[in-house]
Amino acid sequence: MDYISIIGTVAAVLTTAANIPQTYKMIKTKSTKDISTVTYSMLLLGFILWVVYGIFQQDYPVIIANGISALISTSILSLKFIPAKMLDKINEKVTPDENA
């Protein structure tokens, strides 16, 4: 693997993983009030367009990284709109030791 590929791989991993801490924080705090619906909607649309681009270019790293990012952004948007009781249940499953 050449250095350009390494840079691309590291960039893909970092940008894909970047929203995981936000998702966890939302579940842990049971709060979605500070999450911007517009921002995550734009991100989701961008990720979807990158996936489409990757499909046309047959660029599997682009498809995989942005597909995973799209799933994470969908999770964040879903958490924003689910009822508080359901978020409580998710919290109990994700952070069971902290709820004891």
C-alpha positions as CSV (number, residue, x, y, z in Angstrom):
1,M,0.0,0.0,0.0
2,D,1.5,3.3,-1.0
3,Y,1.4,6.5,1.2
4,I,-1.5,8.0,-0.8
5,S,-3.6,4.9,-0.2
6,I,-2.7,5.0,3.5
7,I,-3.7,8.7,3.7
8,G,-7.0,7.9,2.0
9,T,-7.7,4.9,4.3
10,V,-6.9,6.9,7.5
11,A,-9.2,9.8,6.2
12,A,-12.0,7.3,5.5
13,V,-11.7,5.7,8.9
14,L,-11.6,9.1,10.7
15,T,-14.6,10.6,8.9
16,T,-16.6,7.5,9.2
17,A,-16.0,7.1,12.9
18,A,-16.4,10.8,13.7
19,N,-20.1,10.6,14.4
20,I,-19.9,7.5,16.7
21,P,-19.0,9.6,19.8
22,Q,-22.0,11.9,19.1
23,T,-24.4,8.9,18.8
24,Y,-23.1,7.4,22.0
25,K,-23.3,10.8,23.9
26,M,-27.0,11.2,22.7
27,I,-27.8,7.7,24.1
28,K,-25.9,8.2,27.3
29,T,-27.3,11.6,28.1
30,K,-30.7,10.7,26.7
31,S,-30.7,14.2,25.1
32,T,-31.0,15.1,21.5
33,K,-32.0,18.8,21.9
34,D,-28.6,20.2,20.8
35,I,-28.5,18.1,17.6
36,S,-29.1,20.1,14.4
37,T,-31.6,18.3,12.2
38,V,-30.5,20.5,9.2
39,T,-26.9,19.6,9.7
40,Y,-27.4,15.9,9.9
41,S,-29.9,15.9,7.1
42,M,-27.3,17.6,4.9
43,L,-24.6,15.2,6.0
44,L,-26.9,12.2,5.3
45,L,-27.7,13.5,1.8
46,G,-24.0,14.1,1.1
47,F,-23.1,10.6,2.2
48,I,-25.9,9.1,0.0
49,L,-24.6,11.1,-2.9
50,W,-21.0,9.9,-2.3
51,V,-22.3,6.3,-2.3
52,V,-24.1,6.9,-5.6
53,Y,-20.9,8.5,-7.0
54,G,-18.8,5.5,-5.7
55,I,-21.2,3.1,-7.4
56,F,-20.9,4.9,-10.7
57,Q,-17.1,5.0,-10.3
58,Q,-16.9,1.5,-8.9
59,D,-14.9,2.9,-6.0
60,Y,-15.6,0.4,-3.2
61,P,-13.7,2.4,-0.4
62,V,-15.9,5.4,-1.2
63,I,-19.0,3.2,-1.2
64,I,-18.2,1.4,2.1
65,A,-17.0,4.5,4.1
66,N,-19.9,6.7,3.0
67,G,-22.4,3.9,3.4
68,I,-21.4,3.3,7.0
69,S,-21.4,7.1,7.6
70,A,-24.9,7.3,6.1
71,L,-26.0,4.6,8.6
72,I,-24.5,6.4,11.5
73,S,-26.1,9.7,10.4
74,T,-29.5,7.9,10.0
75,S,-29.1,6.6,13.5
76,I,-28.5,10.1,14.8
77,L,-31.5,11.5,13.0
78,S,-33.6,8.6,14.2
79,L,-32.6,9.2,17.8
80,K,-33.6,12.9,17.3
81,F,-37.2,11.9,16.5
82,I,-37.9,8.9,18.7
83,P,-40.0,9.3,21.8
84,A,-38.1,9.8,25.1
85,K,-39.3,6.5,26.5
86,M,-37.7,4.7,23.6
87,L,-34.5,6.6,24.1
88,D,-34.5,5.6,27.7
89,K,-34.8,1.9,26.7
90,I,-31.9,2.3,24.3
91,N,-29.9,3.9,27.0
92,E,-30.6,1.0,29.3
93,K,-29.3,-1.5,26.7
94,V,-26.2,0.5,25.7
95,T,-25.1,1.6,29.1
96,P,-26.4,-1.2,31.5
97,D,-23.7,-0.8,34.1
98,E,-24.3,2.9,34.5
99,N,-28.0,2.4,35.0
100,A,-27.7,0.0,37.9
